[in-house]
Each structure stands twice: as C-alpha cells, then as structure tokens.
Amino acid sequence: MGGMYPAEFECEARLIDGRCVQVRPLNFDEYDRLEDLYNRSTEESLRKRFGWTDARAWLRSIKGCVTTGNLCLVAEYLNAQGKLEIIGDCWYFKDLNTGSAEVSILVRDDFQNMTLGTQMMRKLVEIAKSEGLYRLFALVNVNNTPMLRIVQRLEFNFVHGADGVNLYRLDL
Ligand SMILES: CC(C)(COP(=O)(O)OP(=O)(O)OC[C@H]1O[C@@H](n2cnc3c(N)ncnc32)[C@H](O)[C@@H]1OP(=O)(O)O)[C@@H](O)C(=O)NCCC(=O)NCCS
C-alpha cells in the first residue's frame, strides 16, 4: 500500500480478557515490523498461513511489489514495557482484473482464541466493501478449525474443496 495513510480505517479491538489493541493499516514503510510478528509465531501457525513458503522470503517479495489496491491491517499491542508490538496481520490481495481479492490472516499464538482474528477479519471485510471490492476469497485447510469458524461467522460461502483445502467466497 503506497500513498496516503488511510487513518479512517483505524479501530480498536477488545480482547476477551479486556485488553485493547489498535487495528490499523500497515504503513508502506513498516514492512520490517512484520518480521518480528513472524519470528515470534510458531512454525505451526506460519505453516497454516504461508504453507511451505518461507514467511520472511514472502515478506521480502511483497515489499518490492506492493501495489495500490491491496490492504494489510495490523493489530498493535502496547506491552508492559511500553513498547508497541504487532501481534497480527490481515491482508487482502486484489486481483486487478476481476475486482475480487484473496484474504489471509495471522494472529500471534499467545493472542489466539481471544476474538482478535474475528475482529480483524470483520474490519477487513468492511473496508473491502467500502473500497468497492465485490468478492473476497479465502482458502482454508479443512483442519483449520479456528479459521473455519471465522469464515462461517462472517458468512462466507463454501465454493469447493480439493486436497484438504476448501475455497470460500463472500460476495460484498
Ligand atoms: C486463524 C486465526 C487467525 C484465528 O485467530 P483468533 O484470534 O485465534 O480467532 P478468534 O479468537 O476470533 O476465533 C477463533 C475461533 O476458533 C475457535 N477455536 C479455536 N481453536 C479451536 C479448536 N482447537 N477447536 C475448535 N474451535 C477452536 C474459537 O473458539 C473461536 O470460535 P468461537 O468464537 O466460535 O468459539 C489464528 O488461529 C491464526 O493466526 N492461525 C494461524 C494462521 C492461520 O491459520 N491463518 C489462516 C490461514 S487461511
């Protein structure tokens, strides 16, 4: 994402234990901060999110080819030492030909199951709608219960499944 920072997309998310985190678009000059999120995520979570692709290599590749129209929301948490940590990212990647986009998300393991993933995805969907996207896709492993719960809650529709991966679609 380049150009002006869209401050209107910022919001707060409250976790089930009462802590508040800020959810906001990632600035185009902040990509390196995602490395810390990936370094502090378990291999299992990274595998679910990136498959066999190396997360840091993916990050380097995305930095060079960021196009307008894509969005990355991050969740930022002020830790006990007063330092801001990125604890989740949630993306849509727009297909410029069709106006649809694929979504992906990662919440740091020590912040999972606290409703953050649902809140970030809800915000992403809201922004996608306001930006004129007409359809979102999510590819979800059939064993990924937390992500399946999220796509169901956000009322994505099942399209088809193959090799243990289901494709879901949300028309906006
Ligand atoms: C998927 C992910 C983003 C969800 O984020 P999260 O903040 O933990 O999600 P939430 O807390 O909003 O919701 C998780 C849901 O899964 C449920 N859940 C979690 N673990 C579960 C389990 N083992 N069995 C059944 N349900 C489970 C939770 O109860 C919750 O559902 P509910 O609110 O209906 O009870 C997070 O787990 C993650 O980053 N995983 C690794 C990367 C990944 O899988 N990305 C998605 C690739 S498409």
The ligand as a MOL file (V3000), in Angstrom:
LIG
                    3D

  0  0  0     0  0            999 V3000
M  V30 BEGIN CTAB
M  V30 COUNTS 48 50 0 0 0
M  V30 BEGIN ATOM
M  V30 1 C -6.9490 -18.4620 12.2990 0
M  V30 2 C -6.5600 -17.3830 13.2980 0
M  V30 3 C -6.2260 -16.1170 12.5350 0
M  V30 4 C -7.7660 -17.1270 14.1960 0
M  V30 5 O -7.4530 -16.0350 15.0270 0
M  V30 6 P -8.0170 -15.9550 16.5180 0
M  V30 7 O -7.7610 -14.5990 17.0030 0
M  V30 8 O -7.4970 -17.0840 17.2930 0
M  V30 9 O -9.5710 -16.1810 16.2180 0
M  V30 10 P -10.8170 -15.9490 17.1640 0
M  V30 11 O -10.3840 -15.9790 18.5760 0
M  V30 12 O -11.5420 -14.7440 16.6700 0
M  V30 13 O -11.7380 -17.1800 16.7860 0
M  V30 14 C -11.2550 -18.4600 16.7830 0
M  V30 15 C -12.4390 -19.4150 16.7850 0
M  V30 16 O -11.9750 -20.7080 16.6650 0
M  V30 17 C -12.3830 -21.4770 17.7960 0
M  V30 18 N -11.3010 -22.4130 18.0560 0
M  V30 19 C -10.0380 -22.1470 18.2900 0
M  V30 20 N -9.3390 -23.2860 18.4540 0
M  V30 21 C -10.2190 -24.3000 18.2820 0
M  V30 22 C -10.1270 -25.7010 18.3100 0
M  V30 23 N -8.9650 -26.3030 18.5310 0
M  V30 24 N -11.2450 -26.4160 18.1070 0
M  V30 25 C -12.4160 -25.8120 17.8820 0
M  V30 26 N -12.5630 -24.4790 17.8240 0
M  V30 27 C -11.4720 -23.7360 18.0240 0
M  V30 28 C -12.5800 -20.4710 18.8690 0
M  V30 29 O -13.4150 -20.9730 19.8750 0
M  V30 30 C -13.2460 -19.3870 18.0680 0
M  V30 31 O -14.5530 -19.7380 17.7180 0
M  V30 32 P -15.8200 -19.2600 18.5610 0
M  V30 33 O -15.6380 -17.7880 18.7980 0
M  V30 34 O -16.9640 -19.5810 17.7050 0
M  V30 35 O -15.7600 -20.0250 19.8410 0
M  V30 36 C -5.3700 -17.8120 14.1870 0
M  V30 37 O -5.6900 -19.0190 14.8100 0
M  V30 38 C -4.0760 -17.9520 13.4110 0
M  V30 39 O -3.3600 -16.9910 13.1900 0
M  V30 40 N -3.7680 -19.1960 12.9840 0
M  V30 41 C -2.5500 -19.4540 12.2340 0
M  V30 42 C -2.5810 -18.8690 10.8350 0
M  V30 43 C -3.8330 -19.2750 10.0890 0
M  V30 44 O -4.3560 -20.3580 10.2560 0
M  V30 45 N -4.2930 -18.3610 9.2110 0
M  V30 46 C -5.4270 -18.5920 8.3750 0
M  V30 47 C -4.9740 -19.1230 7.0580 0
M  V30 48 S -6.2980 -19.0110 5.8910 0
M  V30 END ATOM
M  V30 BEGIN BOND
M  V30 1 1 1 2
M  V30 2 1 2 3
M  V30 3 1 2 4
M  V30 4 1 2 36
M  V30 5 1 4 5
M  V30 6 1 5 6
M  V30 7 2 6 7
M  V30 8 1 6 8
M  V30 9 1 6 9
M  V30 10 1 9 10
M  V30 11 2 10 11
M  V30 12 1 10 12
M  V30 13 1 10 13
M  V30 14 1 13 14
M  V30 15 1 14 15
M  V30 16 1 15 16
M  V30 17 1 15 30
M  V30 18 1 16 17
M  V30 19 1 17 18
M  V30 20 1 17 28
M  V30 21 1 18 19
M  V30 22 1 18 27
M  V30 23 2 19 20
M  V30 24 1 20 21
M  V30 25 1 21 22
M  V30 26 2 21 27
M  V30 27 1 22 23
M  V30 28 2 22 24
M  V30 29 1 24 25
M  V30 30 2 25 26
M  V30 31 1 26 27
M  V30 32 1 28 29
M  V30 33 1 28 30
M  V30 34 1 30 31
M  V30 35 1 31 32
M  V30 36 2 32 33
M  V30 37 1 32 34
M  V30 38 1 32 35
M  V30 39 1 36 37
M  V30 40 1 36 38
M  V30 41 2 38 39
M  V30 42 1 38 40
M  V30 43 1 40 41
M  V30 44 1 41 42
M  V30 45 1 42 43
M  V30 46 2 43 44
M  V30 47 1 43 45
M  V30 48 1 45 46
M  V30 49 1 46 47
M  V30 50 1 47 48
M  V30 END BOND
M  V30 END CTAB
M  END
